[in-house]
Protein backbone atom coordinates (compact mmCIF):
# COMPACT_ATOMS: atom_id res chain seq x y z
CA UNK A 1 0.00 0.00 0.00
CA UNK A 2 1.23 3.51 -0.83
CA UNK A 3 2.26 5.22 2.40
CA UNK A 4 3.03 8.80 1.40
CA UNK A 5 5.50 10.93 -0.50
CA UNK A 6 8.14 9.20 -2.63
CA UNK A 7 11.53 9.27 -0.95
CA UNK A 8 13.87 9.47 -3.96
CA UNK A 9 11.79 11.11 -6.68
CA UNK A 10 14.32 13.78 -7.62
CA UNK A 11 14.39 12.66 -11.24
CA UNK A 12 13.74 15.02 -14.12
CA UNK A 13 13.83 12.31 -16.78
CA UNK A 14 11.01 10.48 -18.53
CA UNK A 15 10.89 7.46 -20.82
CA UNK A 16 9.00 8.75 -23.86
CA UNK A 17 9.20 5.93 -26.43
CA UNK A 18 10.21 2.29 -26.83
CA UNK A 19 11.09 0.04 -29.76
CA UNK A 20 12.57 -3.38 -30.39
CA UNK A 21 13.91 -5.72 -33.03
CA UNK A 22 14.87 -9.39 -33.27
CA UNK A 23 16.45 -11.18 -36.25
CA UNK A 24 14.27 -13.31 -38.51
CA UNK A 25 16.21 -16.57 -38.14
CA UNK A 26 14.88 -18.91 -35.46
CA UNK A 27 16.87 -21.54 -33.60
CA UNK A 28 14.39 -23.98 -32.10
CA UNK A 29 15.00 -26.59 -29.44
CA UNK A 30 14.39 -29.27 -32.05
CA UNK A 31 17.19 -27.83 -34.20
CA UNK A 32 19.50 -27.89 -31.16
CA UNK A 33 18.78 -31.60 -30.82
CA UNK A 34 20.76 -32.00 -34.05
CA UNK A 35 23.75 -30.07 -32.66
CA UNK A 36 24.20 -31.33 -29.08
CA UNK A 37 22.93 -34.05 -26.77
CA UNK A 38 19.67 -32.43 -25.66
CA UNK A 39 15.95 -32.40 -26.37
CA UNK A 40 13.05 -29.98 -26.33
CA UNK A 41 11.50 -31.33 -23.12
CA UNK A 42 14.82 -31.12 -21.22
CA UNK A 43 15.45 -27.52 -22.32
CA UNK A 44 11.92 -26.28 -21.58
CA UNK A 45 11.83 -28.00 -18.19
CA UNK A 46 15.12 -26.47 -17.07
CA UNK A 47 15.01 -23.05 -18.73
CA UNK A 48 11.54 -22.27 -20.11
CA UNK A 49 13.11 -21.48 -23.51
CA UNK A 50 11.52 -22.84 -26.70
CA UNK A 51 13.46 -20.94 -29.34
CA UNK A 52 15.82 -18.03 -29.83
CA UNK A 53 16.57 -15.59 -32.66
CA UNK A 54 19.93 -15.68 -34.44
CA UNK A 55 21.57 -12.87 -36.39
CA UNK A 56 22.73 -13.46 -39.94
CA UNK A 57 26.49 -13.52 -40.53
CA UNK A 58 26.35 -9.96 -41.89
CA UNK A 59 24.07 -8.72 -39.08
CA UNK A 60 25.81 -7.19 -36.07
CA UNK A 61 24.90 -5.46 -32.82
CA UNK A 62 24.88 -2.00 -34.43
CA UNK A 63 22.43 -3.22 -37.10
CA UNK A 64 20.09 -4.63 -34.46
CA UNK A 65 20.39 -1.39 -32.46
CA UNK A 66 19.48 0.78 -35.45
CA UNK A 67 16.47 -1.38 -36.31
CA UNK A 68 15.21 -1.15 -32.72
CA UNK A 69 15.50 2.65 -32.86
CA UNK A 70 13.75 2.76 -36.24
CA UNK A 71 10.92 0.71 -34.74
CA UNK A 72 10.70 3.24 -31.88
CA UNK A 73 10.63 6.18 -34.29
CA UNK A 74 7.91 4.66 -36.46
CA UNK A 75 5.61 3.68 -33.60
CA UNK A 76 5.86 6.90 -31.59
CA UNK A 77 6.48 9.36 -34.43
CA UNK A 78 9.69 10.40 -32.72
CA UNK A 79 12.70 12.10 -34.28
CA UNK A 80 16.20 11.30 -33.06
CA UNK A 81 17.87 14.20 -34.86
CA UNK A 82 18.17 16.13 -31.60
CA UNK A 83 19.39 13.22 -29.45
CA UNK A 84 22.43 14.50 -27.54
CA UNK A 85 23.67 11.20 -26.08
CA UNK A 86 23.58 7.59 -27.25
CA UNK A 87 24.20 4.81 -24.73
CA UNK A 88 24.45 1.29 -26.11
CA UNK A 89 24.43 -1.43 -23.47
CA UNK A 90 26.15 -4.51 -24.87
CA UNK A 91 28.92 -7.04 -24.35
CA UNK A 92 28.96 -8.11 -28.02
CA UNK A 93 30.15 -5.00 -29.89
CA UNK A 94 30.88 -5.01 -33.61
CA UNK A 95 34.42 -3.81 -32.87
CA UNK A 96 36.53 -3.06 -29.83
CA UNK A 97 36.54 0.41 -31.31
CA UNK A 98 34.65 2.28 -32.69
CA UNK A 99 31.85 1.80 -30.21
CA UNK A 100 28.47 0.45 -31.22
CA UNK A 101 27.05 3.82 -30.15
CA UNK A 102 29.32 5.60 -32.64
CA UNK A 103 28.17 3.23 -35.40
CA UNK A 104 24.54 3.90 -34.46
CA UNK A 105 25.22 7.65 -34.64
CA UNK A 106 26.63 7.26 -38.12
CA UNK A 107 23.89 4.97 -39.42
CA UNK A 108 21.11 7.20 -38.09
CA UNK A 109 22.83 10.44 -39.11
CA UNK A 110 22.54 12.11 -35.72
CA UNK A 111 24.69 15.22 -36.02
CA UNK A 112 25.42 16.49 -32.50
CA UNK A 113 25.57 13.75 -29.92
CA UNK A 114 27.83 11.96 -27.50
CA UNK A 115 28.15 8.20 -27.95
CA UNK A 116 29.29 5.57 -25.46
CA UNK A 117 29.03 1.82 -24.96
CA UNK A 118 28.27 0.44 -21.50
CA UNK A 119 29.18 -3.13 -20.58
CA UNK A 120 27.45 -4.49 -17.50
CA UNK A 121 26.52 -7.73 -19.26
CA UNK A 122 22.97 -8.82 -18.42
CA UNK A 123 22.45 -5.85 -16.10
CA UNK A 124 23.51 -3.47 -18.87
CA UNK A 125 20.14 -1.99 -19.75
CA UNK A 126 19.19 -1.12 -16.18
CA UNK A 127 22.63 0.45 -15.71
CA UNK A 128 22.11 2.37 -18.96
CA UNK A 129 18.77 3.73 -17.78
CA UNK A 130 20.34 4.72 -14.47
CA UNK A 131 23.11 6.64 -16.25
CA UNK A 132 20.65 8.31 -18.64
CA UNK A 133 18.44 9.39 -15.75
CA UNK A 134 21.45 10.89 -13.98
CA UNK A 135 22.63 12.76 -17.07
CA UNK A 136 19.23 14.23 -17.85
CA UNK A 137 18.39 15.04 -14.24
CA UNK A 138 21.75 16.77 -13.81
CA UNK A 139 21.05 18.91 -16.86
CA UNK A 140 23.96 17.48 -18.85
CA UNK A 141 21.69 16.08 -21.56
CA UNK A 142 18.15 16.63 -22.78
CA UNK A 143 17.42 13.58 -24.93
CA UNK A 144 19.19 10.23 -24.55
CA UNK A 145 18.85 7.03 -26.55
CA UNK A 146 19.36 3.97 -24.34
CA UNK A 147 19.79 0.76 -26.32
CA UNK A 148 20.25 -2.79 -25.08
CA UNK A 149 21.40 -5.03 -27.93
CA UNK A 150 23.36 -8.25 -28.33
CA UNK A 151 24.54 -10.74 -30.93
CA UNK A 152 25.42 -13.52 -28.51
CA UNK A 153 25.32 -16.13 -31.28
CA UNK A 154 28.72 -14.79 -32.38
CA UNK A 155 30.35 -15.78 -29.06
CA UNK A 156 28.57 -19.09 -28.48
CA UNK A 157 30.20 -22.49 -28.82
CA UNK A 158 27.43 -24.56 -30.40
CA UNK A 159 29.05 -27.75 -29.18
CA UNK A 160 28.70 -26.62 -25.55
CA UNK A 161 25.28 -27.74 -24.33
CA UNK A 162 25.46 -25.65 -21.17
CA UNK A 163 25.49 -22.34 -23.09
CA UNK A 164 24.16 -22.88 -26.61
CA UNK A 165 20.66 -23.73 -25.39
CA UNK A 166 20.36 -20.42 -23.54
CA UNK A 167 21.38 -17.45 -25.63
CA UNK A 168 19.88 -15.51 -28.52
CA UNK A 169 20.14 -12.19 -30.33
CA UNK A 170 17.99 -9.06 -30.29
CA UNK A 171 17.68 -5.50 -29.09
CA UNK A 172 15.46 -2.83 -27.62
CA UNK A 173 15.67 0.94 -27.30
CA UNK A 174 14.04 3.70 -25.29
CA UNK A 175 14.18 7.48 -25.39
CA UNK A 176 14.83 9.26 -22.09
CA UNK A 177 13.94 12.96 -22.21
CA UNK A 178 13.87 15.91 -19.80
CA UNK A 179 10.55 16.19 -17.96
CA UNK A 180 10.40 17.50 -14.41
CA UNK A 181 6.59 17.30 -14.26
CA UNK A 182 6.15 13.56 -14.93
CA UNK A 183 9.51 11.83 -14.37
CA UNK A 184 9.74 8.07 -14.81
CA UNK A 185 12.46 7.22 -12.31
CA UNK A 186 11.62 6.64 -8.65
CA UNK A 187 14.59 4.76 -7.15
CA UNK A 188 17.51 2.49 -7.99
CA UNK A 189 19.80 -0.09 -6.45
CA UNK A 190 23.10 -1.57 -7.65
CA UNK A 191 25.54 -4.14 -6.25
CA UNK A 192 28.52 -6.15 -7.50
CA UNK A 193 30.59 -9.12 -6.39
CA UNK A 194 33.56 -9.16 -8.74
CA UNK A 195 35.16 -12.10 -6.95
CA UNK A 196 32.44 -14.25 -8.51
CA UNK A 197 33.18 -12.98 -12.02
CA UNK A 198 35.00 -16.22 -12.84
CA UNK A 199 31.59 -17.93 -12.95
CA UNK A 200 30.52 -16.05 -16.09
CA UNK A 201 33.09 -14.74 -18.53
CA UNK A 202 34.22 -14.45 -22.14
CA UNK A 203 37.85 -13.96 -23.08
CA UNK A 204 40.39 -14.45 -25.82
CA UNK A 205 43.06 -12.29 -24.22
CA UNK A 206 43.75 -13.35 -20.65
CA UNK A 207 44.02 -16.73 -18.95
CA UNK A 208 44.03 -15.59 -15.34
CA UNK A 209 41.39 -14.29 -12.95
CA UNK A 210 42.22 -13.92 -9.26
CA UNK A 211 44.98 -16.49 -9.67
CA UNK A 212 42.83 -19.04 -11.48
CA UNK A 213 43.50 -20.21 -15.01
CA UNK A 214 40.52 -19.89 -17.36
CA UNK A 215 40.08 -21.51 -20.77
CA UNK A 216 40.62 -19.03 -23.61
CA UNK A 217 38.58 -19.57 -26.75
CA UNK A 218 36.57 -16.37 -27.33
CA UNK A 219 33.30 -18.03 -26.32
CA UNK A 220 30.99 -17.30 -23.40
CA UNK A 221 31.57 -19.64 -20.46
CA UNK A 222 29.63 -19.97 -17.26
CA UNK A 223 29.21 -22.05 -14.15
CA UNK A 224 25.42 -22.17 -14.30
CA UNK A 225 25.01 -23.67 -10.84
CA UNK A 226 26.98 -20.88 -9.15
CA UNK A 227 25.31 -18.12 -11.15
CA UNK A 228 21.91 -19.56 -10.24
CA UNK A 229 22.78 -19.66 -6.52
CA UNK A 230 24.07 -16.09 -6.61
CA UNK A 231 21.01 -14.77 -8.46
CA UNK A 232 18.31 -16.39 -6.34
CA UNK A 233 20.07 -15.44 -3.10
CA UNK A 234 21.13 -11.87 -3.86
CA UNK A 235 18.53 -10.46 -6.28
CA UNK A 236 15.58 -10.69 -3.83
CA UNK A 237 17.71 -8.86 -1.25
CA UNK A 238 18.55 -6.22 -3.83
CA UNK A 239 14.89 -5.82 -4.72
CA UNK A 240 14.03 -5.36 -1.05
CA UNK A 241 16.81 -2.78 -0.68
CA UNK A 242 15.48 -0.92 -3.73
CA UNK A 243 11.92 -0.81 -2.42
CA UNK A 244 13.27 0.26 0.97
CA UNK A 245 14.48 3.50 -0.64
CA UNK A 246 10.88 4.43 -1.46
CA UNK A 247 7.56 4.84 0.29
CA UNK A 248 6.16 2.03 -1.83
CA UNK A 249 5.86 -1.60 -0.85
CA UNK A 250 6.22 -4.68 -3.04
CA UNK A 251 2.44 -5.03 -3.42
CA UNK A 252 2.38 -1.58 -5.08
CA UNK A 253 4.40 -2.96 -8.00
CA UNK A 254 2.18 -3.69 -11.00
CA UNK A 255 4.76 -5.52 -13.12
CA UNK A 256 8.11 -7.14 -12.41
CA UNK A 257 10.48 -7.11 -15.41
CA UNK A 258 13.55 -9.20 -14.54
CA UNK A 259 16.47 -10.16 -16.72
CA UNK A 260 15.24 -13.14 -18.76
CA UNK A 261 18.04 -15.53 -17.91
CA UNK A 262 16.11 -18.66 -17.05
CA UNK A 263 12.50 -19.22 -16.04
CA UNK A 264 13.54 -21.29 -13.02
CA UNK A 265 15.57 -18.32 -11.73
CA UNK A 266 12.62 -15.96 -12.24
CA UNK A 267 10.27 -18.36 -10.44
CA UNK A 268 12.62 -18.57 -7.46
CA UNK A 269 13.14 -14.81 -7.30
CA UNK A 270 9.39 -14.21 -7.42
CA UNK A 271 8.77 -16.75 -4.67
CA UNK A 272 11.41 -15.23 -2.40
CA UNK A 273 10.26 -11.66 -3.12
CA UNK A 274 6.54 -12.32 -2.65
CA UNK A 275 5.75 -11.28 -6.22
CA UNK A 276 3.33 -13.39 -8.21
CA UNK A 277 4.85 -15.08 -11.25
CA UNK A 278 1.84 -13.73 -13.16
CA UNK A 279 3.23 -10.23 -12.53
CA UNK A 280 6.55 -11.10 -14.16
CA UNK A 281 7.05 -10.10 -17.80
CA UNK A 282 9.86 -11.95 -19.52
CA UNK A 283 11.06 -12.51 -23.08
CA UNK A 284 12.97 -15.78 -22.80
CA UNK A 285 10.37 -18.20 -24.14
CA UNK A 286 10.84 -17.27 -27.80
CA UNK A 287 13.97 -15.09 -27.66
CA UNK A 288 16.16 -16.90 -25.12
CA UNK A 289 18.65 -15.08 -22.92
CA UNK A 290 19.61 -11.96 -24.87
CA UNK A 291 21.71 -10.46 -22.06
CA UNK A 292 21.40 -6.64 -22.06
CA UNK A 293 18.46 -6.89 -24.48
CA UNK A 294 16.16 -9.06 -22.35
CA UNK A 295 14.62 -6.26 -20.28
CA UNK A 296 13.82 -3.87 -23.17
CA UNK A 297 12.45 -6.82 -25.18
CA UNK A 298 10.30 -7.81 -22.20
CA UNK A 299 9.14 -4.23 -21.66
CA UNK A 300 8.12 -3.90 -25.27
CA UNK A 301 6.37 -7.27 -25.14
CA UNK A 302 4.35 -6.03 -22.16
CA UNK A 303 3.45 -2.82 -23.99
CA UNK A 304 2.49 -4.59 -27.22
CA UNK A 305 0.34 -7.14 -25.35
CA UNK A 306 -1.49 -4.32 -23.53
CA UNK A 307 -0.33 -5.42 -20.10
CA UNK A 308 1.75 -2.36 -19.19
CA UNK A 309 -0.44 0.73 -18.87
CA UNK A 310 0.17 4.39 -18.15
CA UNK A 311 0.64 4.92 -14.41
CA UNK A 312 1.86 1.39 -13.71
CA UNK A 313 4.75 0.93 -11.32
CA UNK A 314 7.42 -1.31 -12.88
CA UNK A 315 10.27 -3.00 -11.08
CA UNK A 316 13.11 -3.64 -13.54
CA UNK A 317 15.97 -5.84 -12.36
CA UNK A 318 19.04 -6.90 -14.31
CA UNK A 319 21.69 -9.34 -13.07
CA UNK A 320 24.53 -11.35 -14.55
CA UNK A 321 28.18 -11.12 -15.60
CA UNK A 322 30.40 -9.25 -13.21
CA UNK A 323 28.71 -10.60 -11.18
CA UNK A 324 26.67 -7.45 -11.00
CA UNK A 325 23.08 -6.35 -10.59
CA UNK A 326 21.01 -3.21 -11.02
CA UNK A 327 17.36 -2.49 -10.37
CA UNK A 328 15.01 0.42 -10.97
CA UNK A 329 11.53 1.30 -9.83
CA UNK A 330 9.89 3.38 -12.53
CA UNK A 331 6.55 4.97 -13.23
CA UNK A 332 5.39 4.06 -16.74
CA UNK A 333 3.86 7.04 -18.49
CA UNK A 334 3.66 6.12 -22.19
Buried (B, 14 or more C-beta within 10 A) or exposed (E): EEEEEBEBBEBBBBBBBBBBBBBEBBBBBEEBBEEBEBEBEBBBEBBBBBBBBBBEEEBBBBBBBBBBBBBBBEBBEBEBEEBBBBBBBBBBBBEEEBBBBBBBBEBBEBEEBBBBBBBBBBBBBBBBBBBBBBBBBEEEBBBBBBBBBBBBBBBBBBEBBBBBBBBBBBBBBBBBBBBEEEBBBBBBBBBBEEEBBBBBBBBEEEEEBEEEEBEBEEBBBBBBEBBBEBBBEBBBBBBBBBBEBBBBEBEBBBBBBBBBBBBBBBBBBBEBBEBEEEBBBBBBBBBBBBBBBBBBBBBBBBBEEEEBEEEBBBBBBBBBBBBBBBBBBBBBBB
